[in-house]
Amino acid sequence: MIIKMTKSGALIALCIILALSCVSCSLLDIFDLGGASGTQTTTAKTDNSSNNTPVSIAKKSGVYTILFLNEGGTEGSLSSLFICSIDTAEDYGVSFLQIPIKTYVNNAYTTIAGVYSGNYNSSLSDGNTADRARESAILAVKSIIESHFCVYVDYYLWSNPSRLGVLCEKIGGVDINVPYSMLLSNGETLMPGVQSLSGGTMAAFLSYSGFSDAVLMNVYKVLISTIYTKIKAEVTNDRVSLFVIEVRNCVVTDIPSSGGEDIFFTRKLISTESDGVKFTQASTQSCAVSSGVVEVIRRSSAVKLINDFLHVYAVEFTADMFDPDKMFTDDNNQLVSIIYTGSGSDAPVYTAANIKDGQLTLT
């Protein structure tokens, strides 16, 4: 009898220890006792154990990265791609690094846009739903960014023209300086000058076929900056939670809502001054390959952006760490290799304040 009681007591003790361990972990998440942000509000989780980043250096505490993907007017086509870093520990603000969707990738898909559409269509061919196909495409691009661009991704956020139109409608429209008279696919004509766009008009504007690749990239910089400016002016701190609930169906994201991460990031964004919300793009050069014209990324510029613009690592990220499998270059194509290893001018950095003042034009 004594032996049976001892075993039972040991089992009960073990259960209590495990329960307390679970409670301790939950309390760390709730009160951010395990993080470095120092804030008393609910903060985003810092566990990034699932990422594919092939570097051993530690990520910087308090910096979170979100992959922003936007589809075009055709389902399964990538229209815009940003890596957004949000610094909650130091005064680096919010940085949006745009990656050209035609960036060369040395695989069967040739470009990042090809990776997205190829995985989307392949998933559909396998009998999956459009939602599953979209998830497959998003995760394929995420893998490219982590494994080859070497920036970990905490979360992703996806949208398309129709959803962005709804978002703009929910915030009362956004002001866009239309560069010239535009006949949209929905039959509307936009006149030159500042116009408030939302709903179907915004969706048709984003799907306008007359934009060059370079102008379309700037369209998305202007749009994100203008949405930020509008919600910063309209959404007070006590209304952030309600705002997030209202607009969450305008995007697809893996940012959890149950723990308040989405509210945390939104509050951080709108509390950042307009000079602290920055936009730039990776330095690339056009080059013809067998499948068409692509954009070849400059390795030295990419490394500099990772260090000085995104601020994602605790120590310096070096060129030998970038793109370990050489997926952004081709040793059998001399011109691609020269561009990849060469130097060139960096793209300008714009702030939300600059964009509001009209310094980034859509021409």
Secondary structure, 3 states (H helix, E strand, C coil): CHHHHHHHHHHHHHHHHHHHHHHHHHHHHHHCCCCCCCCCCCCCCCCCCCCCCCCCCCECCCEEEEEEEEECCCCCCEEEEEEEEEECCCCCCEEEEECCCCEECCCCCCEHHHHHHHHHHHHHHCCCCHHHHHHHHHHHHHHHHHHCCCCCCCEEEEECHHHHHHHHHHCCCEEEEECCCEECCCCCEECCEEEEECHHHHHHHHCCCCCCHHHHHHHHHHHHHHHHHHHHHHCCHHHHHHHHHHHHHHCEECCCCCCCHHHHHHHHHHHCCHHHEEEEECCEEEEEECCEEEEEECHHHHHHHHHHHHCCECCCCCHHHCCCCCCCCCCCCHHHHHHHHCCCCCCCCEEHHHHHCCCCCCC
